[in-house]
Amino acid sequence: THFAYPAYIIQWLSPGGKWQTLEYFLIDEKENTVIFSYVMATGGFYELDEVVSYDILPNTDLNSVIDEKDKNGGTQYAEGFTVYFPDDMEGANYDLSFLEYLK
């Protein structure tokens, strides 16, 4: 609901902070295209948006993109969510449906 396209968030760490890391895929179903966004710097997020042809920015405050329950879980070194350093993978749900767009 926070993006112009369906989104799969891989990392969303310290949004708006000094060590911001945002990594996610957007799915343009109409064009059968996967858009990969990776930003690792404060301000870089908006600079990236200026040079791409897709609307990659969330349509809300960066801090509201992840659920409240995920903001402090997922990693020990930064506030946010990441699939790379999971603290607790028990009961995790994996959605690999985006792979169908890679055919």
N, C-alpha and C positions, 0 to 999 in steps of 0.2 A: 504493500500500500504506500510505501514511501518513495517509490521510484516510478519513472515513466514506463518501465518494463518489468516483467517478473525478475526478481533478484535472488541470487544465491550468495550469501555472505560467507566468505572464508575467514577473514579477519576484520575486526572493527575495534581497534585499540586506541584508547585515549583520544577520541575524536575532538578536534580543536586544540589539543594539547601540543606540547613541545615535541613529543616523540610519536606523533600520530601515524598509524599504519592502517590503511583501508584497502582491502582486497576483496573484490566481488565480481561476479558474472551477472550480466543483464542479458535477457533473452528477447530478441526482436523476432517474435513469431511470424510477423507478416513477411519479413525479408529472410527468414530462416537463418538468422545470424546470432552468434554469441559474441557479446562485447565484454572483454576482460578489462577491468579497471584495477590499477594498483597504484596507490599513492603512499609515499612515506616521507612526509615533511609538512610542517604547518604552512598553510597557504598554497601548497602544491596542488591541492584538490581543485581550487578555483582556477589556477593557471592551466591545469589539464583541460578543464571544461572549455576554456577559450579556444583550444586548438583541435577539438574533436567535433565530428559531425553529428554525434548522438547526444541526447540529453542524458548525461551520466550522473548528475547531481541528485541527491534526494530532494524531495519537495517539502522537507521539514527540517527542523534543527538536527544537526548531526547526532546529538546525544539521544534523540528519541527513536533512532532507527532500530536499535536492538531492544529486546524486551528488558524490562527492569531486572528480572531474575538473572539475566546474562551479564549485566554490566560489571559485576564484581566476581564472576566465576570465570572459568576458562583459562586463566593464566596467572602466574604469580608475580610477574614483573610490570604489568601495566593494567590499567582499568579497561575492561572491554571483553571481547569475545574472540577466540581463535580456535580453529580446528587443529592447529599444529601442536599445541601444548595442552591437551585436555586434562583437567583435574579429575574428572569423573565421567567415564564413558559408559558406565552401566546404564542401561535403559535408553541409550541414545538412538534416535531414529535417523536413518540415512535415506535421503531422497536423491536418487541418481537419475531422475526423470529427465534432467537437462541433457543427458548424454544422447538422447534420441535426436537432438538437433545437430549432432556432429556427423550424422550419416552423409 
